[in-house]
Amino acid sequence: MIRRNQIPPGIAIQPFLMPTKIAAAQGKDIHMLGEARLQIIVGTIQVVTEAEFLVVDQLVVLVLLGTPWIDRKVLGIDPKGRRVDLQFDP
């Protein structure tokens, strides 16, 4: 998910073809505006990859990477070492 105000100029927000609902951890519905495909830069070596984001008006953080992206890209997480090992397609 990404806040609408974080979408770069010129990036289109595609409306959903069917009504879509999602709830926050507290159970409140999150109003979704659509989705956007964005390039993101990850890590200190600045790997560029793409991800699809649900666009919302309100979000506690600027961007939230969901489990589909994490399942595809994250090999391991070491919270004590503050390290995330990622896998990218060549």
N, C-alpha and C positions, 0 to 999 in steps of 0.2 A: 504494500500500500504506500501511497505517497500523497502528501498534501498538495492540493491544487496550486498553491502559491509557490511550489517547488518545481513545477513543470517549466522547462526552458521555453522561451518564446519560439513560436513556430511549430511546436509539437502539438499534434491534434489529439484531442481526447475523443475516443470513439465511444459512442453511446452503446449501451447493452441492447441486444436484440430482444431479450426477454427480461422482465423485471427480476432483479437480483437482490437478495437480502443477505446481510452479514451482521453479526452481533459482536459487540465488544465483550471483553472479559466480564464486565459488570452486568451483561445481559441487555444493555441498551442497543437499539438498532443504529448502525452506522449508515448514513446517507452516502451512497456511492454515485458519482457523477458519470462514470464510464471507466475505460481503461486506456492506457498509453504504453507504447513500446519505447523504451529509453535505453541509451547506451550508458553504462556505469563504469567508473574506474575503480578498481579494487586493489588495495594493498600498496605497499611501498614501491613495488616494481611497476605499478600503474598498468595492470592488465585491463584492457577494455573488453567488456562483454555486454550482451543485451539481456534485458529482462522486461517482462510485462508487469505493469503495475495497475492495481485498482486505484482510481483517483477519488479522493474524498476531500471534504472541506475541513474537517476537524480530525486531528490525529495528535496524540501526545508527543510523538517524535516526528522528525521531518520525513523519514523514510523507514519502512518496515519490510524487510525481506521475508517472504513467506516460505513455508516448508517445501513447496515444489522446487524453488530455486535452491534452497539449502540441500535438499535431497540430491539434486544434480551436481552441485558445485563443491559442497563441503565434505572433505575427507575426515577431518577430526577437529575437535574443539578442546583447547587446554585453558580453562578459565584461570587457573593459578599462574600459568605462564603468560597469560594474556595473548594467546596465539590461536589462530584459526588457519588450518591447512586447507587449501583450495585446489580444485582440479579444473583446468580449462582445456577446451578442445584446441588442438594445434591449428 
